[in-house]
């Protein structure tokens, strides 16, 4: 007989693996409701089940059903709160068969299902559900997904939500889900440097959140606004009329803005890990230097004096250079450059960053070194343009 039946997993000679049959037979007990000895009640809907199967699959149910409490009595009815019938149906199917279908469910049901996997101690189910949620993130569901991921300390799902919100910050601020965020999740979002929306938009979104959540501590929420990043007009015509920030706080912000150097302000910036953001794909352009397009799309393998690299004249006062304007303020900590290495010459250089092309901060200084070929340069992360 062949062992290649499409529903039968491959097994080595001498091994029998009929796990799929076992799953089908045990799953049939759930569908047929036979031999049930415990009943769960969720949203007034009754779910007959089998103690021994639940106990074998879940330590939580083992303690609940065989721990000597009221629920361990024969034919007991156990009401379950804080979940929905749809999510509990999915959980029972998973317990009995090891299978769950996520693709046709609403996000709210999936998040309830995820909370049940966490509550009842199914880490593999928790991971698989989290991975699926990562693939369906959108403006409408990302806030509630982040709230749940933060509550249950799910690092991968939390990270994916943060990356999505960073790249769609202004749309997230105006979404309905933003108003439903818990205070902790809200602050975790807006306090991050990489949540790079205009500060006026962040303030207005927090103002709406405070109106929608009137019982929360609004002063604590408003401390997340970076007032020195707002213009004088915005401070006087937008922030001041709200009444949520004191006149002293507004005056302090004006003082910081007027007395600080620009690059010392706590700017927000886009964070795109492990990608070259100095490309036309991300809206970057060369504003100073010769052969401007070569820097962004140059051939780093086949370059010569006429193509494949950008250049600038070397003068005595070192005022010439290559200047790149990024598509948006960004957080960077790594620059990789290729110095001309088709002859024996070496070069000295430095790298500076700025937000306004006026206040420059030197992050790399190799002006006293002789360098050539590839330069892999790391420095403390800065927001720059």
N, C-alpha and C positions, 0 to 999 in steps of 0.2 A: 504493500500500500504506500501511496505517496504521502509525505509529510508536509506538502506544500499547499494545503488548503488555505484560501485567502484569509479566513478568520482564525486560523490556528497559528500561534507563534512558532518560530523555528526552534527546535530543541535538538540537542546532541543525541547520538545513538545511545540507547539505554536509559534515556531520561524521558519521563512523561510530564508534560506541563499542560494541564487542563484548567488553568486559573480562570480563563474566560468562561468556562462552563460553570465553575463555582460561583463566579460573580453573577451570572444570569440566574442561577437557581436561588441564591440568597436574595437577589433583587426581586425575584418573583414573590417572595414572602411579603415584601413591602406593598407590592401592588395588590396581592390577594388578601391582605389583612388577616391571614390565618395564624392561629396560635399566639396572637398578641397577648401580652400580659401587663402592659403599661400604656397609658394614653397621655399624650401631650395636648394641651389646649393653647392655640395661638390665634389671636384675633377671633375668638369664638369658634374656630375651626378645630375639629378633633383629629389627632394623628395617632392611630394605634401603632405600637412598635413592640419590639422584643428585647427584653432586658439583657439577655446574654449576648446578643449581637452588639448592642450599644456599649455594654461594658467591655467587650473584647476590643472594640475599636477606639474607645475614648476613656481616658482616665477620669475625666470630669463625670461622665455618666456612671462609671464604675463606683465612684465615691457616693454619687447621688442615689443610685439604685440599690447598692449593697452596703451602705454605710450605717444601717440601723436607724435612719431618720424616717419621718413619715412617708417620704416618697418610696421607701423600700417595701412598703406593704403591698400585698398582692392586689392586682387590678387598680392600682393607684392612678389618679388623674393629676397631672402636674401642669399647672399654668405657667407659661413662659412669657415674660414681659420683654420690652425693648427689642422686639424683632417683628418681622412680618411673616405671614403665612407663606408667601412666595419664596422667601429666603430659606425658611425652615424646611420647605419641601425639597429645595435643592440640597440642603445639608443632609437630610435623611437619605436621599438618593445616593449621595457620595458615600455616606457611612455604609450603606448596604451593597453598593456596587463598585465603589472606587472611581466612579465617573461623575462628571458634571458638565453641563452644556452652558457656556457663558454667552455665546454670540447673540442669542435672541433676547437677552434680558435687558431691562432698563438699568441705567447707571445706579439709581437709588437701590434697586434690588441687589445689584452686584456689591454695593458697599455694605448693605446689611449682611449679605452672604460672607463678605470678608470679615466683618465684625464677629460673626458666629464662628468662623474658622479660628479667629484669634481667641475668642472667649473659651471655646471648648478644646483648644489645644491641638489643632491640626496644622503644624508648621509647613508641611509640604503643600497643603491646600492654600494656605495663606500666601506662600510664595508664588504659586501658579496663578492665583487670582490677581495678585499684584502685578505680575508680568503682563497679564491680559489688559488690565486697566491702563498700564503704560502705553499700550498701543491705541487706545481709543480716547486719549485726552483731547478735549476741545475747550473753547471759551466757556461753554455752559456748564461743564462738569469739573473743571480743573480745581476750582476752589473747594468744593465739597470733598473731592478726592484728596486734596492736600490736607484738609482738616482731619479726615479719617486716618490718613497715613501718618500724620504727626501724632495723633492720639495713641496709635498702636506702635509707634517707633519702627516704621517700615522704611529702612534707609533708601533702598532703590526707588521705590515709588515716590518717596518724598523728594529725592533728587530729581527725578524726571518731571515732577510737578513744578519744581522750582525752575528748571531749565525752560519749561514751556512758558511759565509766567514771565520769566525774564525777557523772552523773545516776543511776548505779546502783552507787554505791561499795560499799555493804555487801554486795550480792549478788556483786559482783566479788571481794571479799575472801574469800568462802566458796566460790568456784567452784574446780573442779579445775584449770582453766587457770592460775589464779594461782600454784599451786605449781610450774608448769613454766616460768614466766617466767625469762629470763636475768637475771643480777644487774643489768646495766645498765638493762634495761627496767623491772625492779622498782623501782629507785631513781628512775627518771624519773617513774614513776607516783606513788609515795607522797611524794615531796619537793614536789609541787605544792600550792600553797595551795588550789586548787580541788578537790582530792580530799578531799571533805568528809565523811568517815566519823568516828564517835567514835574518839578516840585509843586507847581500850582495844581496840576492834575491830581497829584497824590493828596494834597491838602483837601481839595474839594471832595475826593472820594472818601477820605477819612471823616470829613464833615457829614457826609450822607450816612456813613456807617454809624456815627454817634447819634444821629437823629433816629436811625432805625433800631439802635440798641441803647435806649435812653437810660437804662439802669447801670451801665458800665461806667468806669472811671474815665471820663473824657480827657482829663488832664494827662493821664498816663498815655493815652492814645496820641494826643497831640505832640507829645515829646518826640515822637518818631519823625515829625516833619523837620526837614533841614532848612530852617528859615533863612539862613544866610545865602542859600542858593536862589532865593526869590528876589525879583527886582523890587525897587522902592515902590513902584506903582502897584505891584501885586500885594506887597505887604500892607499898604495903606488902603487899597480899594477892595481887596479880597479877604485878607486875613483879619484885619482890624474890625470890619463890620460883623464878623461871625461871633465875636464876644467870647470865643473859646480860648483865646490867648491874651495874656495881660499886656497892657501898654509897655511895661518894662521888658517883657520878652521880645516884643517887636523892636523896641529901641536897641536892645542888646544885639539883635540880628543885624540891624543897620550898622551898628558900631563894628561888629566883626567883619561885615562885608566891606566897609570903607577902610579899615585899618589892616586887614590881612592881605598878604600877597595872594594872587589868584590861585596858584597851585597848592596853597595850604588849605583851601576850602575843601570840605568833605563831599566831593563830587560823586555822583552815581555814574556808572558806565556799563555798557554791554559786556557780558562775559561769554565768550565762545571758546571753550577749552579745545586744545589740540588742533586748532585750525589757523591757517594763515589769513588774518583779517586785512592785511595790506594788499588786497586784490580788488579788481573791479567787481567781482562777485558780491563783495560787501560794501561797494560804493566808494572805495578808496581811490585817491588820485595823487599823482605827483605834481606838486605846485611849483617846485624849484628843482632844476637839474636838466641835463640834456638827455635825449632819447627817453622821454618820460614813460612811454608805454612799455619799455623794456624792463623796467623794475618790477612791474606788476605781472607781466606775462613773458618774461625773458626765458630763453633756453639756457639753463645752467650747465648743460653738457657741451653744446656746440656754439661757443661764443667767440667772437673775434673783435677787432677794433671797430667794426662798423655795425654790429648788431649783437643782441643778447644781453646787454647790460646798460645801466644808466651811469652817468659820469658827471663830474663837475670840475671846473678849472681849479687848480691849486694856487692860491695867492698868498702873499706874505701876511695879511692880517687875518687869515682864516675865516673870512666872512662868507665865503662860498660854501655850498653844501647841497645835499639832496634833502628836500622836505616832502614828506608824505602827509596828506590830510586823510584821515580815516573817515569812513562813511558816517560814523556816529561816535560819541565819546565811548571809549572802551577801556576795559581793565586789561593791562598787559604786564607781563613780567619776563618776557623772553623775546629776543630779536636774533635772527639768524641771517647773516649777510655773507656774500661771497666777494672778497677783494680780488682784484685783477692778479692772476697768477700765471700768465702766459710768458712772463720773463722773470728776471731775477730781482725786480724791484719790490720793496716792502713799503708799508704805509702806516701812518699814525692817524688816529681818528678819535672822535668822541660822539656820543649820542645824547641828545636832549629831547625832552618831551614837554608839551604845553597843551593848554586848553584853548587859549585865545591868541596864539602866535606872538604874544608880547612877553609873558612871564614864562621863562624856560627853566627847567630843572635838568641838570646833567645826571644821567643815570649810569652811563658808562664813560669812563675816561681812559682811553689808551693813547693819549697824546704824547706820552713819553716812551711808547713801545714801538717796535717795528713789527708789523703784522702783515700776513698775506694769506690768501686762499680763504677757506671757510672759517667764520667766526660764530661761535655759539655762545650767546651772551645772556646771562640771567641777572635779574636785579629785583628788589622788593616791588611788589605789584603796585602799579600806579594807574589812576584814571587819566587818560589823555585823549586828545583829538588829533 
